[in-house]
Amino acid sequence: MSEHTNNSNQDSVISVRSMDIITAFLFMVVGLIVMVGSIKLGASWGSDGPEAGYFPFYISLIILLSSAVTLYQAAIVNKKKKTESFVDKESFNQVMAVLLPAVVFVLGVQLIGIYVSSVFYIAIFMVWLGKYPLWKAIAVSVGVSVALYLMFEFWFQVPLPHGSWFNPLEFVGVN
């Protein structure tokens, strides 16, 4: 069992302790942002009851205090977590293989629209991760995008983003 632990430490991307510290800092930042906004709204008890920022102020105070405790425990008390692996390289690569294309897809929706971005996104995932033949990936991705276009644009009459930078669908008469 110790061999597995040593092997997983060598393949570790980040330790549990590091993630605890990063998470605690991020929640402290969120708590401070909410607290400042609450103070601007008014975080006291007025003549007619609590002001708009009263409850958010105390919730953010709880978030700050619990984050400080988590930070103290991770940085001072639980130093043994430094050797525990939060995620290994293989798992991290699998997450990135899905996350990075999703980020590109979201940017693509803004730049070239949801329908064209969906064609690329679905086709790439089918070929890359699903190992489908290219012709099947193109057929399914175009079919899904056409079905979504017909459903939203014609049936529901809800236009989805066509692209702010460049609209490739203008070539076929879609504005």
ROVEXSE-747733 format. One line per 4 residues: number of its first residue (from 1); their letters; for each residue x negated, y negated, z negated of C-alpha. Coordinates in pm, 1 decimal. Each point is the difference from the previous one (the first is absolute). Example, Ala and Ser with C-alpha at 12.3 -4.5 7.8 and 13.67 -1.06 7.14 Angstrom:
# ROVEXSE-747733
1) as) -1230.0 450.0 -780.0 | -137.0 -344.0 66.0
***
This chain:
# ROVEXSE-747733
1) mseh) 0.0 0.0 0.0 | -288.8 -235.9 -66.8 | -120.8 53.6 357.4 | 333.1 -130.1 129.9
5) tnns) -21.6 -304.9 -226.0 | -353.3 -81.8 112.0 | 90.9 52.9 364.1 | 305.8 -223.0 -26.8
9) nqds) -210.1 -271.8 -167.3 | -239.9 1.6 293.6 | 291.1 -34.0 242.7 | 175.4 -263.3 -211.7
13) visv) 84.6 -332.5 158.2 | 86.9 -173.1 -327.8 | 25.9 101.7 -363.8 | 308.1 -5.1 -220.9
17) rsmd) -167.7 -258.9 -224.7 | -65.2 -234.8 293.5 | 359.8 29.6 117.3 | 126.9 -68.4 -352.6
21) iita) -211.6 -315.2 -16.6 | 105.0 -119.7 347.0 | 367.9 67.7 -73.1 | -18.6 -177.7 -335.2
25) flfm) -156.0 -307.9 164.1 | 260.9 -3.1 278.3 | 286.6 20.9 -248.2 | -159.7 -275.1 -207.6
29) vvgl) -5.8 -221.2 309.5 | 366.4 80.4 71.1 | 86.5 -71.1 -363.5 | -178.4 -335.7 11.4
33) ivmv) 170.5 -99.6 325.5 | 343.2 84.5 -140.8 | -82.8 -177.1 -327.3 | -105.8 -321.6 175.8
37) gsik) 315.2 7.5 213.7 | 212.5 60.7 -308.8 | -152.5 -295.9 -179.6 | 74.5 -220.6 301.3
41) lgas) 363.8 115.1 -10.2 | 23.9 -51.8 -373.5 | -80.8 284.3 -235.6 | 160.5 -124.3 -318.4
45) wgsd) 338.1 22.0 -161.8 | 216.8 -291.9 104.9 | 307.7 -142.9 -166.8 | 223.9 222.8 210.9
49) gpea) -215.0 313.7 -22.5 | -311.9 131.4 168.6 | -146.3 -197.5 286.4 | -64.3 162.5 338.6
53) gyfp) -356.6 102.0 -81.5 | 62.3 129.2 -353.1 | 33.7 372.3 71.3 | -257.9 10.6 283.2
57) fyis) -247.8 -170.6 -234.5 | 34.5 268.7 -265.5 | -3.7 281.2 254.5 | -322.5 -142.2 143.1
61) liil) -139.1 -27.0 -352.7 | 72.4 370.9 -52.4 | -166.4 78.2 334.5 | -306.7 -201.7 -99.8
65) lssa) -28.7 163.6 -341.6 | 41.2 353.7 131.5 | -248.8 -70.1 277.7 | -248.1 -131.0 -256.4
69) vtly) 42.1 320.2 -203.8 | -48.9 211.3 314.8 | -309.7 -200.9 90.2 | -143.0 41.0 -351.7
73) qaai) 64.9 372.9 1.6 | -150.6 49.6 345.8 | -303.8 -221.6 -50.6 | -85.9 71.5 -365.7
77) vnkk) 179.2 304.1 -143.0 | 25.7 258.8 281.5 | -345.0 -10.9 155.6 | 23.8 373.7 77.5
81) kkte) 251.8 -84.0 275.2 | -294.9 -141.0 192.5 | -78.3 354.2 112.9 | 359.8 97.1 81.0
85) sfvd) 84.3 -29.9 367.6 | 307.1 -204.0 90.1 | -7.6 104.0 365.0 | -242.0 208.6 203.3
89) kesf) -124.6 -85.9 347.9 | 226.0 246.1 181.3 | 318.6 -127.1 -166.9 | -108.9 -360.6 46.1
93) nqvm) -62.8 60.8 371.1 | 345.3 157.0 36.9 | 163.7 -303.0 -162.1 | -201.2 -239.2 217.2
97) avll) 92.6 201.6 311.0 | 361.7 -96.2 -66.0 | -41.3 -340.8 -166.2 | -226.1 -170.4 254.5
101) pavv) 216.8 84.2 304.5 | 303.7 -116.2 -198.6 | -168.0 -336.8 -62.2 | -81.9 -26.1 371.6
105) fvlg) 363.5 88.2 78.1 | 128.7 -279.8 -225.4 | -233.4 -248.7 167.3 | 108.4 135.1 338.6
109) vqli) 365.4 -59.3 -89.1 | -82.9 -365.3 -61.0 | -206.3 -39.2 315.5 | 162.5 221.4 267.1
113) giyv) 330.8 98.7 -158.2 | 139.2 302.0 -175.2 | 102.3 201.4 304.0 | -336.5 -0.8 178.7
117) ssvf) -189.3 42.4 -327.4 | 219.6 297.5 -84.5 | -83.6 167.6 329.9 | -373.2 -22.0 -75.2
121) yiai) 36.9 88.9 -367.9 | 214.3 309.5 53.4 | -204.6 122.5 297.4 | -334.1 -42.8 -176.4
125) fmvw) 121.8 183.8 -309.5 | 149.5 282.3 203.0 | -321.7 54.1 197.1 | -248.6 -71.7 -279.6
129) lgky) 156.6 158.9 -306.9 | 267.4 222.0 153.4 | -220.0 132.4 282.2 | 288.2 -25.2 248.8
133) plwk) -71.5 -26.3 373.1 | -18.6 -355.7 131.2 | 305.1 40.2 224.6 | 218.5 104.5 -296.5
137) aiav) -129.7 -286.4 -211.1 | 75.6 -252.8 274.0 | 346.8 146.5 62.4 | 95.8 -1.2 -368.8
141) svgv) -148.5 -341.7 -80.1 | 162.6 -168.5 300.5 | 328.6 182.2 -68.6 | 5.7 -105.8 -365.5
145) sval) -82.7 -360.9 86.3 | 265.3 -16.0 272.7 | 255.2 153.5 -236.8 | -88.0 -253.6 -271.1
149) ylmf) 19.3 -284.3 252.2 | 343.6 109.6 121.4 | 125.5 59.3 -353.0 | -114.5 -329.6 -150.8
153) efwf) 19.3 -239.8 293.3 | 325.7 122.7 156.1 | 195.3 200.5 -256.2 | -77.0 -193.6 -321.2
157) qvpl) -89.5 -324.4 184.8 | -291.0 -54.7 -236.8 | -312.7 -109.2 184.4 | -322.2 143.0 -138.1
161) phgs) -336.9 -174.2 46.9 | -105.9 -16.3 364.3 | -342.5 -144.6 -67.9 | -115.5 -351.8 -71.0
165) wfnp) -331.8 16.4 181.6 | 94.3 201.8 305.4 | 322.3 178.2 93.9 | -77.9 286.2 237.8
169) lefv) 372.6 65.3 38.9 | 37.9 -325.1 197.8 | -126.2 192.7 301.5 | 319.7 208.3 -5.4
173) gvn) 227.9 -295.4 -76.2 | 26.7 27.4 -382.6 | -33.6 -329.8 -184.8
***
